[in-house]
Amino acid sequence: MENIIQYIPTVISYILVAVAILVAATNIITQVLKGILPKTLPTNILAFVVAMVVTLAAFFAVLQIIGLAFRWYLLAGAIVLGFAVAYAAMYSFDKLKQILESIAKNQV
């Protein structure tokens, strides 16, 4: 039996890439939906819902693609990952916007 510890860096790098892709997808979908939905809906709630939907959709897609059986603890991990994606999507976009605005002000 192979040593499982040797696969940990690979798995962590796959998870980080997946989180980055999910955050980018969440930001894009949230920005599109902000233009469509009423202005009374708070952006953070919208970003949270979008992050959960995108993360769980990706989770079930990966389960189907690799043929892994559904387990409750995998779903729990996907929900925790959804919270992380929502947090990153909510605050990374705001920070990026602030940085770009400060750069634009300094160049003018």
C-alpha positions in Angstrom: 0.0 0.0 0.0 1.3 3.4 -1.0 2.0 6.1 1.5 -0.9 8.6 1.5 1.3 11.4 2.8 3.0 11.8 -0.5 -0.3 12.8 -2.2 -1.1 15.6 0.3 0.7 18.4 -1.6 -0.9 17.4 -4.8 -4.4 17.3 -3.3 -3.9 20.7 -1.6 -2.8 22.3 -4.8 -5.9 20.9 -6.6 -8.1 22.3 -3.9 -6.5 25.7 -4.0 -6.9 25.8 -7.8 -10.6 24.7 -7.4 -11.2 27.5 -4.8 -9.7 30.1 -7.1 -11.9 29.0 -10.0 -15.0 28.9 -7.8 -14.3 32.3 -6.4 -13.8 33.7 -9.9 -17.1 32.1 -11.1 -18.9 33.4 -8.0 -17.7 36.9 -8.6 -18.7 36.8 -12.3 -22.1 35.3 -11.7 -22.8 37.7 -8.8 -21.9 40.8 -10.9 -24.2 39.6 -13.7 -27.1 38.9 -11.2 -26.6 42.3 -9.5 -27.6 43.9 -12.8 -30.6 41.7 -13.2 -32.1 41.3 -9.7 -33.6 44.2 -7.7 -31.3 46.5 -5.9 -32.9 45.7 -2.5 -31.2 42.4 -2.4 -27.9 42.7 -0.4 -24.8 41.8 -2.5 -23.3 39.7 0.3 -26.3 37.5 0.6 -26.4 37.1 -3.2 -22.7 36.2 -3.2 -23.2 33.7 -0.5 -26.1 32.0 -2.3 -24.2 32.0 -5.6 -21.1 30.6 -3.9 -23.0 27.7 -2.3 -24.8 26.9 -5.5 -21.6 27.0 -7.6 -19.6 25.0 -5.0 -22.2 22.3 -4.6 -22.8 22.0 -8.3 -19.0 21.6 -8.8 -18.9 19.0 -6.0 -21.7 16.9 -7.5 -20.1 17.2 -10.9 -16.7 16.0 -9.6 -18.4 13.1 -7.9 -20.0 12.1 -11.2 -16.8 12.6 -13.2 -14.5 10.6 -11.0 -17.1 8.0 -10.0 -16.8 8.6 -6.3 -19.7 7.4 -4.1 -21.6 10.1 -2.2 -20.8 10.2 1.5 -22.2 12.6 4.1 -18.8 13.8 5.2 -17.9 14.8 1.6 -21.0 16.9 1.5 -20.0 18.5 4.8 -16.6 19.3 3.4 -18.2 20.8 0.3 -20.4 23.0 2.4 -17.4 24.2 4.4 -15.6 24.9 1.1 -18.7 26.8 0.0 -18.4 29.1 3.1 -14.7 29.6 2.2 -15.6 30.4 -1.4 -18.3 32.8 -0.3 -16.0 34.6 2.2 -13.2 34.9 -0.4 -15.7 36.1 -3.1 -17.3 38.7 -0.9 -14.1 40.3 0.3 -11.6 39.7 -2.5 -13.8 41.6 -5.0 -14.2 44.6 -2.7 -10.5 44.7 -1.9 -9.6 44.4 -5.6 -12.0 47.2 -6.5 -10.4 49.4 -3.7 -6.9 48.7 -5.0 -7.8 49.5 -8.6 -9.5 52.7 -7.5 -6.5 53.8 -5.5 -4.2 53.0 -8.4 -6.4 55.0 -10.7 -6.4 58.0 -8.3 -2.6 58.0 -8.0 -2.1 57.9 -11.8 -4.4 60.8 -12.6 
